[in-house]
Amino acid sequence: MIKDISIGRYFPGRSVLHSLDARIKILVVFAMIVMLFICKNFYSLGLMSLVVFFLILISRVPLLTIIKSLKPLVFIVLFTAVLNLFYTQGSNILFEYKIFKISDKGLYTAIFMSARIILLVTVSSLLTYTTTPTSLTDALEKLLSPLKVFKIEVHTIAMMMTLALRFIPTLIEEIDRIMNAQKARGADWESGSLVSRAKALVPILVPLFISSFRRAYELAFAMECRCYTGGKGRTRMKQMKMRWPDFLTLVFTGLLMTAVIGLNFSFAGVI
């Protein structure tokens, strides 16, 4: 399951999403996250599901890869679904056993919240799937540039965020390598009490922290050797330019948000 986590990975391609300006993609992803949170019924959530599925198709990222990336979230989705299933009360009881009651509203809420979590993760993952780390850094710096008025080092913040995102796949590979090495030495994380399982994680966490600090030191040393001094006076080989597909994407996002809000009002009170 560790290998299935694909957050921060970039899939090279020539799709429409790959060619969009990184600034536009960040704004669109942020807007879609907001839209997913303001969805109040299955009509608006269904519309968002269709849009996300359409984005997956035009991104040309393998659907199997998207599905595998959701496997680590199975526990979170199931836990959220169970909580909403039993703690959301409704008038129509579908199942009852002692203190456990499942109503129609609880069932609908459990499905609704699970679908929302899956769509949130998928939308966020599409950003890193179709955007290079360099483009993300430049886009974040451009979008946060108004903060320079308050003497905030925007470039440093953008660089830190992008490096953290970039090293997620590297750390995942490191965890998998350490776990395989510990298994070869007879380590067991599946049997015993909760305390013993927690103690068994120490041989994984210690070398992981050591490896992370070593990588951070090597990266800082490499940047220093290349005379990296931050954003001041820094030039870029590729300049960001808005093109007509970017403007069309903004228009489509605005229309989508209008449609979601309209569906919320049109079917107010409907799950």
N, C-alpha and C positions, 0 to 999 in steps of 0.2 A: 504493500500500500504506500510505502514511503516513495517509491519510484513514480507513483501515479501523480504525485503533487507536481503540477506544472506551472505554478504561479511564478512569474518573473522570466519565463522562457520566451524566446522569440522564434517564430516559425517563418523563415524567409519565404517570400512569395511576391506575386505581381497582381494581386487582387485589387479591387477598388478600395477596400479598407486599408491595404498597405500603402496605397498612393496618397491617401488623404493627409492633410497637414496634421502634425501631432498635436498642435494646440486645439484644433477643432475636435479631434478624437477625445482629448481630455475633457473638454467642455461638454461634449455629447454624452460621454459616459457619466459625468457628474449629473447631467440633466436626467438621464435615464434612471439613475439611482434614486433621484428625487421623485420621479414619476412612479417608480415601483413602491415607494413608501406612501405615496398619496393614493394609490389604488385602493378603492373601498369595496369593490365587488368583483365577481368573476368575469364580468364583461370587460372591464378595463384591464384586469390582469390577463385575460385571454388575448386582448389586443397586444399587450406588451410581450406575451409569449410568442405570438406570431412574428413580431418585429425582431425579437432576439433570434428566433430560428432562421429568419431571412438573413440576418447579419452573419450567422454562422455559415450559411450557404455561400454568400458572396465573399466571405473571408477565405474560403477554400482551406480552412483548417480542418483536418479530419475529424468527423463527428465522433469517432471512437476515442480520439484524444480528449475531446471535451468531456465525454462520459467518464473516462478514466480519471480525469482531474477532479471529478465530483465524488469519487469513492471515499476519500478521507473525510468527507462531510456527512457520510451516512449516519454516524452516531449523533451528530448535532441535529440533523434533520429529524431523525427518529425521536430524539429526546424532546425537541420542540413540538413535534406532532403529538406525542403522548401527553405532554403537559396541557396542550390546548384541547385535546380530546376529552380529558377527564375533568378539567377545571373550568371549561366553558359551559355554562348552564344554558339550557334551552327548554322550551315548553313541551316539545315532542321528544319523549324518551325512546330511543331505539334499543337500548340494552341496559339492563340493571342487574347487578349482583352484589348484594350486601351494600357496602358503601360506595361501590363503583357504579357510576351512571354515565352513559354515553347518549347525548342528545344529537339531534340533527344539526343544531348550530355548532356544537363541539366538533362534529365530524367535518363540517364545511370549513370551520376555522383552522383545523389541523391541516387539511389539504391546502388551504389558502396560504398559510404561513410557510409550509414546506416548499410550495411552488415559488413563493417570494424569495426565500433564501437561495434556492437553486438558480433563479434568474439573476439575483444580485451577484453571485459568484461568477456566473457565466459572462455577464456583461463586463465585469471588472477584468476577467481573464482575457477577454478579446482585445483589450487595450494593449497588454504586454505581448500577446501572441502576434500582433500586427505592427508593433512599433519597436524600433531598435532602442537600446538604452541611451545612445547618444542623442537621438531625436527626443526622447522623453526628457532628458536633462535640459536640452535647449528650450523645449516647449514649456516646461515648468518654470524655467528662469524668465522667459518672456511673460508668462501669465502672472508671475509674482513680482514683476519689475516695479509696479506702483509702490511696493513696500520699501523701495530704496529711499523714498522720501523720509522714512522713519529710521534711516541709518541701519537697516537690516541687511545682512549679507545674503542676498537672494541666491547668488550663484552657489554659495556654500551649502545652503539648505537644499537646493535642487540637486546638487551633486551627492549629498548624503542620502537623500531619498532614493535616488536612482541606483547608487551603489548598493544600498540595502536590498532593493528589489532585485538587482542583478545577481547578488550572491545567495539568494534563496535557493536556486537550483544547485549551486555548488555545495551549500551546506547540506542539502538533502542527499546528494551523492555521498558526501562525507559521512553522514549518519548511517546510510545503508552499508558503506564499507566498514565502518566500525562495528555495526551490529553483526555483520557476517563474520568478522574476525573474532568477536566475542562468542558467537555461536560455535565456531570451530574450537573454542577453548572450553565448551561445555556450559555456557551461560544459558539460563532459563528464565524467561519473562512471563510465561503462561501459567505456571503452577505456583502454589504457595499463597500466603495471605497478601493483603494489600500492602502491608509494610515491607514484606520481603520483596515484592515486585518493585516497590519504590527504591529499595536499596540496590536492587539489581541494575537500576538505571545509572547508578554512579559511574561504573566503568565505561559508560557511553558518554555521559555529560562531561567528565573531566578531559578526555582526549579531544572532545568536540570543542570545548572552550580553548584549549591550548592551540588547536589547529586554527581556530578563528582568529585568535590574537596574532598567530604567526602570519596568516594571510593578510591581516590588516597592516602589520608592520612591513611586509614585503611590498604591498600596494603603495603605502606611503613612501617607502624608499624609492620605488620605481618612479613615482610622480616627482619626487625631489630631484632624481637624477635627470629627468627630462625638463627641469627648470619650471615646473608647474607653480604658478603664483596665484592662482584663483581667477576670478572673472574680470578683474580690472585690466583693461588693455588687451583682452583676449579676443582673437578673431576666429571666425568659423569658416571652414571650407565650403559648407553647404548653407546657403541662406534660405530661411523659411519664406515662402511666398504663397499667398492665398490664390487659389484657382477656382474656376467655376464649379467643380464638384464640391469644393468646400462650402461655398455659399449655398448650393442646393441642399447639402447636408444640414446646414443650420435651419433652412426653411422647413425641411422635412421634420426636424426635431421640434420646431415650434408648432407645426401642425399636429404632430403626435401628442405633444403636451396638451394642446387644445382639445384633441379627441378624448384623451384620458379624463380630463376635467369634465368634459361634456358627458361622458358615460357615467361618471360618478354622480352628477346631478340628475341625469335622466333616470338612473336606476337607484336613487337614494333609498336606503333601507333594505335593498336586496343584497343578499350575500353573494 
